[in-house]
Amino acid sequence: MTNSNFQKHPSKALINLYDVRNFQGANPIDAKVLFIGKDPNWAINIEELSIFDLVKEYLTDGVGFWKKYNIHHPFLHPKYDGEGKKYHTAISKLNLESNLADKISFLEIIGFPTTGMSSLNNKRFNEYLLSQENRKHLIELDKLLNHPEKLVFLFWGILNYLKYLNKKTGLFEKFSNINKQSMNKTDLNKCGNIYFHKHFSMGISHETLRKISIEISIELN
């Protein structure tokens, strides 16, 4: 079911899971590789889908889920064919093995579950982003992104939001002077331990995926 009305997800079960763990995969404090997204977006009827038990299992223990099913996300399960599958299918092309599950974390700049298309309601997205509810999450995320020993992968659009957040909150200072104009948007661009790339669901190239895979392999092997 497609829901274009962007909002905080109404599922209490989903919200409760994020109250305990507002990330996916490994705990980002312990992980070496961080993939940063925009918002943890789920179908509005996720509780009614046959994969919801898998979703709960995944959000409770992402590392165990990956090792048990040999897929890094429930959207890759054959039972699922909805939004988000393209994004995680692209990530699966990095060919990351399940033995690396405890080294890889997925998290977003909004720390609670959402539904609908944020691009159709940027005003509400920014309200959620700057909300008191999201404040602690942003502070923790800023600390993670300032950790020099982590590899951090972000798609291009996130940089604009991090710059916006820096102006509004003072957080994410290290991103305030990064100039996208000096980089190639179709390639993998490195700024220290931070990497910028095309969005995983928007035609990221096989060459960029190959380069991301190499950087992770060098770091983890």
C-alpha distance (Angstrom), angle and dihedral (degrees) to the residues before:
residue distance angle dihedral
M1 . . .
T2 3.81 . .
N3 3.78 117.3 .
S4 3.81 116.7 -173.6
N5 3.82 94.7 -179.5
F6 3.79 103.5 99.4
Q7 3.80 112.9 -143.2
K8 3.77 145.1 131.6
H9 3.78 106.4 -71.0
P10 3.83 111.7 -95.0
S11 3.82 94.5 -146.5
K12 3.80 109.2 111.3
A13 3.80 89.7 -165.1
L14 3.81 90.9 56.5
I15 3.81 93.2 44.5
N16 3.80 90.7 50.4
L17 3.80 90.6 52.8
Y18 3.81 91.0 52.2
D19 3.80 91.2 47.2
V20 3.80 86.4 63.6
R21 3.82 98.9 37.2
N22 3.81 118.7 11.8
F23 3.79 92.8 -174.7
Q24 3.78 137.9 63.7
G25 3.78 127.6 -126.5
A26 3.79 117.4 4.2
N27 3.78 123.6 6.2
P28 3.84 103.2 -87.6
I29 3.80 91.1 -137.3
D30 3.80 89.6 64.0
A31 3.82 99.2 30.7
K32 3.80 122.8 97.6
V33 3.82 97.0 -155.4
L34 3.81 123.5 51.8
F35 3.79 125.8 -169.7
I36 3.81 109.5 -163.9
G37 3.80 121.1 -155.6
K38 3.77 136.5 176.4
D39 3.81 105.8 -109.6
P40 3.83 135.2 -17.2
N41 3.78 95.7 -107.8
W42 3.81 122.0 -171.4
A43 3.81 133.1 175.3
I44 3.80 110.5 -90.7
N45 3.83 89.9 -123.7
I46 3.81 95.1 46.1
E47 3.82 91.8 128.0
E48 3.81 89.7 58.9
L49 3.80 94.6 52.5
S50 3.78 123.2 97.9
I51 3.81 91.5 -121.5
F52 3.82 95.6 58.6
D53 3.80 92.0 100.5
L54 3.81 87.1 54.4
V55 3.82 90.3 48.5
K56 3.81 90.8 53.4
E57 3.78 90.9 47.3
Y58 3.79 90.8 49.1
L59 3.80 95.8 48.0
T60 3.80 90.3 47.8
D61 3.81 95.0 50.0
G62 3.80 115.5 3.4
V63 3.79 94.1 172.6
G64 3.80 93.1 51.6
F65 3.81 90.5 45.3
W66 3.82 92.6 54.7
K67 3.79 92.7 48.5
K68 3.81 93.3 45.2
Y69 3.82 98.9 47.5
N70 3.82 99.8 22.7
I71 3.82 90.9 -128.1
H72 3.80 123.6 103.0
H73 3.83 95.8 -140.6
P74 3.83 137.4 25.1
F75 3.82 90.5 -124.0
L76 3.80 86.3 74.4
H77 3.80 91.4 60.4
P78 3.84 114.0 111.6
K79 3.81 89.3 -122.0
Y80 3.81 91.3 65.7
D81 3.80 126.5 72.8
G82 3.81 103.6 155.6
E83 3.79 139.0 104.3
G84 3.78 115.7 -41.7
K85 3.80 94.9 35.7
K86 3.81 92.9 101.0
Y87 3.82 91.1 51.9
H88 3.79 94.4 51.6
T89 3.80 93.2 39.9
A90 3.81 87.5 60.1
I91 3.81 90.9 50.1
S92 3.81 89.6 49.9
K93 3.82 87.6 60.0
L94 3.80 87.6 69.4
N95 3.82 83.0 76.1
L96 3.78 93.8 -138.1
E97 3.80 111.2 176.0
S98 3.80 121.9 -128.9
N99 3.82 90.6 -118.1
L100 3.82 85.9 73.0
A101 3.81 92.9 55.5
D102 3.80 94.4 107.3
K103 3.81 90.4 54.5
I104 3.83 98.6 53.4
S105 3.80 128.5 72.8
F106 3.79 134.2 180.0
L107 3.78 120.2 -155.5
E108 3.77 139.9 153.4
I109 3.79 138.9 -141.3
I110 3.81 88.9 -111.1
G111 3.79 111.3 61.4
F112 3.80 101.5 -157.4
P113 3.82 130.6 64.4
T114 3.79 120.4 -88.8
T115 3.78 138.5 -176.8
G116 3.78 134.2 -156.1
M117 3.80 131.4 35.1
S118 3.80 112.6 -47.2
S119 3.82 90.6 -168.1
L120 3.82 88.6 68.6
N121 3.80 93.3 54.5
N122 3.78 109.4 33.7
K123 3.80 91.5 158.9
R124 3.81 92.1 61.1
F125 3.78 91.4 43.0
N126 3.80 90.5 55.5
E127 3.81 90.4 47.1
Y128 3.80 90.1 54.2
L129 3.80 90.7 44.3
L130 3.80 93.2 54.6
S131 3.79 96.4 35.5
Q132 3.78 122.3 123.8
E133 3.80 87.1 -119.9
N134 3.81 89.8 62.1
R135 3.80 97.3 40.7
K136 3.81 98.7 91.7
H137 3.79 90.3 47.1
L138 3.83 91.1 53.7
I139 3.80 92.4 49.4
E140 3.81 90.8 51.4
L141 3.82 91.2 45.4
D142 3.81 91.6 51.2
K143 3.82 89.8 55.0
L144 3.80 90.7 50.0
L145 3.79 93.7 49.4
N146 3.79 90.3 50.4
H147 3.80 91.9 54.7
P148 3.83 104.8 111.3
E149 3.81 96.1 -154.4
K150 3.80 97.8 57.6
L151 3.79 125.2 88.3
V152 3.80 107.9 -132.6
F153 3.81 122.1 -164.2
L154 3.80 119.6 -166.5
F155 3.79 132.0 171.7
W156 3.81 116.4 -125.8
G157 3.79 98.3 -101.4
I158 3.80 93.1 58.8
L159 3.81 90.7 66.6
N160 3.81 90.7 64.9
Y161 3.80 90.6 53.5
L162 3.80 92.9 47.2
K163 3.80 89.8 52.2
Y164 3.81 89.3 48.4
L165 3.79 90.8 49.8
N166 3.79 90.7 49.4
K167 3.81 90.7 55.4
K168 3.79 92.3 47.0
T169 3.80 101.3 39.1
G170 3.80 110.0 11.5
L171 3.80 90.3 -119.1
F172 3.83 123.5 125.2
E173 3.80 92.7 34.7
K174 3.81 92.4 161.7
F175 3.82 89.7 67.0
S176 3.81 97.0 49.2
N177 3.80 96.0 89.3
I178 3.80 100.7 36.0
N179 3.79 108.5 121.2
K180 3.79 115.2 -149.3
Q181 3.79 91.1 -168.4
S182 3.79 90.4 72.9
M183 3.79 92.7 56.6
N184 3.79 137.0 74.4
K185 3.81 109.0 -113.6
T186 3.80 92.7 -158.7
D187 3.80 93.6 54.4
L188 3.81 138.5 57.7
N189 3.79 110.0 -89.4
K190 3.79 122.7 -162.8
C191 3.80 126.6 -151.9
G192 3.79 104.4 174.8
N193 3.80 105.3 -65.0
I194 3.82 92.3 -14.8
Y195 3.81 121.3 94.1
F196 3.80 127.7 -166.6
H197 3.79 122.3 -159.1
K198 3.78 143.3 157.9
H199 3.81 116.0 -76.7
F200 3.81 112.7 -83.6
S201 3.80 92.5 -126.4
M202 3.81 96.3 43.6
G203 3.77 104.8 71.6
I204 3.79 101.8 -72.6
S205 3.81 106.9 -175.2
H206 3.78 126.1 -111.9
E207 3.81 87.5 -122.9
T208 3.81 92.4 56.7
L209 3.80 90.3 47.4
R210 3.80 88.9 50.7
K211 3.81 91.2 52.0
I212 3.82 92.2 48.7
S213 3.80 89.6 50.2
I214 3.81 91.3 51.0
E215 3.81 93.1 50.3
I216 3.81 91.2 50.6
S217 3.80 92.1 45.8
I218 3.81 91.7 52.2
E219 3.80 90.6 50.1
L220 3.80 98.9 44.5
N221 3.80 104.7 32.9
